[in-house]
Amino acid sequence: MPTLTEDFFTNPTSSLVTVRCTPWVRDDTFALLCVAAHAVVPFFGQGMNCGFEDCSVLNSLIDKHNENWQLILQEYQKLRKPDGDAIAELALNNFVEMRDKVANPKFLLQKKIEAAFSKKYPDKWIPAYTQVTFSPQIRYSDALKNSIKQQAIMDEVMKIEDIENCWQSELIEKKMLALLS
Ligand SMILES: Cc1cc2nc3c(=O)[nH]c(=O)nc-3n(C[C@H](O)[C@H](O)[C@H](O)COP(=O)(O)OP(=O)(O)OC[C@H]3O[C@@H](n4cnc5c(N)ncnc54)[C@H](O)[C@@H]3O)c2cc1C
């Protein structure tokens, strides 16, 4: 980058935007994919990944509908629009988390409790970040729904008196299992 300084000072910085638009497709001829359909803020590092998922879903629909583009594009939009909206919301939420919470002892304790519970019950609890980042089988829209449910549970757990000292107790584990069911 030989002209970095010049580039830096002569190019304006842009706003970070979220694009939520609809429809994404038109008849059997046109479709928006990736950032053109769902530009997101960069705080989950998922923009490219979500674009690749669009391609992968579209590819499987081409096979499924035997190149009937009317059906392919309609189903592509139906499947992917909720996930595009969800990753947009998750990325905005992650900005707030990184900005406000990562130095908060109570938040860090919550993450510790979740990690310990998840280690013991991996089939019952996958931390929200892991669902989004390391679980290709989980759709963004499901990860968002699950993360809202998990947060509601953790809000209850974090209200427990003296949680700082009793979080490893059986009582807390039972409470989390009960809230989950
Ligand atoms: C700094 C940065 C870091 C990122 N880090 C991550 C990350 O860690 N993980 C992740 O998943 N994603 C990341 N992303 C997001 C990722 O880069 C984008 O989500 C992805 O590139 C979007 O792909 P796209 O094909 O939709 O658009 P783009 O990659 O923007 O491609 C659009 C193309 O269209 C061309 N074009 C535009 N107008 C015209 C025109 N009129 N005629 C012809 N061509 C045109 C452009 O030149 C460009 O080549 C990052 C983005 C940035 C900027």
The ligand as an ORCA input file, in Angstrom:
! r2SCAN-3c Opt
* xyz 0 1
  C     -12.994     -4.193      5.788
  C     -13.976     -5.332      5.601
  C     -13.821     -6.495      6.339
  C     -14.715     -7.558      6.170
  N     -14.544     -8.689      6.915
  C     -15.390     -9.728      6.756
  C     -15.208    -10.939      7.495
  O     -14.299    -11.064      8.314
  N     -16.071    -11.953      7.301
  C     -17.096    -11.857      6.408
  O     -17.860    -12.828      6.281
  N     -17.296    -10.732      5.689
  C     -16.451     -9.663      5.839
  N     -16.646     -8.507      5.116
  C     -17.799     -8.400      4.236
  C     -17.544     -8.969      2.859
  O     -16.402     -8.397      2.301
  C     -18.780     -8.663      2.014
  O     -19.916     -9.146      2.690
  C     -18.701     -9.352      0.666
  O     -17.554     -8.918     -0.038
  C     -19.940     -9.030     -0.136
  O     -19.861     -9.656     -1.383
  P     -20.721     -9.155     -2.582
  O     -20.360    -10.038     -3.715
  O     -22.132     -9.043     -2.163
  O     -20.261     -7.646     -2.837
  P     -18.821     -7.059     -3.201
  O     -17.720     -7.941     -2.720
  O     -18.854     -5.636     -2.760
  O     -18.806     -7.145     -4.794
  C     -19.490     -6.205     -5.585
  C     -18.698     -6.059     -6.866
  O     -19.468     -5.300     -7.809
  C     -18.608     -4.382     -8.442
  N     -19.453     -3.288     -8.950
  C     -20.063     -2.306     -8.252
  N     -20.752     -1.506     -9.072
  C     -20.603     -2.009    -10.313
  C     -21.081     -1.623    -11.597
  N     -21.872     -0.573    -11.764
  N     -20.712     -2.371    -12.659
  C     -19.904     -3.460    -12.507
  N     -19.423     -3.867    -11.317
  C     -19.764     -3.160    -10.234
  C     -17.635     -3.948     -7.330
  O     -16.453     -3.408     -7.896
  C     -17.376     -5.291     -6.644
  O     -16.326     -6.007     -7.236
  C     -15.767     -7.444      5.260
  C     -15.908     -6.254      4.504
  C     -15.026     -5.216      4.675
  C     -15.196     -3.957      3.850
*
